Amino acid sequence: MEERDTDALIRLFADPELSRYHARDLTRPDQVREIAAVWRGYEGPAGTGIWIVERDGEVAGICALRVSPELPDGVLECGWHIARDHWGTGLARKVATRLVHTGLAIAPAVFALVHEDNARARRFAERLGFLDVGGREHYGGPHRVLVALPTKPAGVHHVELWVADLAAAEKTFGWLFGELGWHEYQRWDRGVSWRQGDSYVVVEDSPARTGDRHERTAPGINHLALHAGTREDVDRIAAAAPAHGWRLMFADRHPFAGGPDHYAAYLENADGFEVELVARS
């Protein structure tokens, strides 16, 4: 972050949603200039700092990994503000993941403070793997204390799906993974993948493919089952899914087609791929 970034930050924080839970009213240019000077003056351990987030050459946000001014000495805290134009694009996840990975390389844990009323940010942090360890007054208001800890590699590394029509598959799977908070991970001439944490799913039209259609009732993968957040998140995505190429399966038993204690939506696209969206119990 440099002094020349101040005007871009003033434009960024002109959106009141970005400082809605901030102690300062950052819609005021004088407040942005004041706090920007504080941010520029940050000095901390190697690897920490405050950075401008750019996409396609334009300022899209600001992020920080720093020694916390609110938590005990030496504790690393991360945070980010991303312009609303980039919400839902995977940029926030990419930024936050980079901050956590960087922090865990130099400290045993990385913390984040999220305002009690900021339910959207708390859900996002939970999807990143942060754990809620309590709450108290921070930054002039009630905040939840969240912590990210190192994890050992475990579970599924990746799943690869072969498709006959990559463009059609990308429309359905791309929308769905975006709604679930996954981000695009890899792209090449005949494939694309989306990632969540340590796992990713590949959709590829391989030159070695021998069939023209997926048949989930044949031996092989029957369906993908993915965590989808709360019951409200499952309902929201299931309601929007038909407009993006997905059909709700087992409609007469939805949302308990998997049993009375299993809240989920089962979706199928035109190519016969089935995805199960499971609500957090």
MOFENDA-V670990 format. One record per helix or strand. SS is the DSSP state (H for helix, E for strand). FROM is the first residue (numbers start at 1). TO is the last residue. Records with the same first field share a line. If there is no record, write none. Layout:
BEGIN
SS = FROM-TO + FROM-TO
END
This chain:
BEGIN
H = 3-12 + 16-19 + 29-40 + 84-86 + 91-104 + 119-128 + 166-179 + 231-244 + 251-253
E = 49-55 + 58-67 + 76-82 + 109-115 + 131-138 + 141-149 + 158-162 + 183-188 + 191-196 + 199-204 + 224-227 + 246-248 + 255-255 + 264-269 + 274-278
END
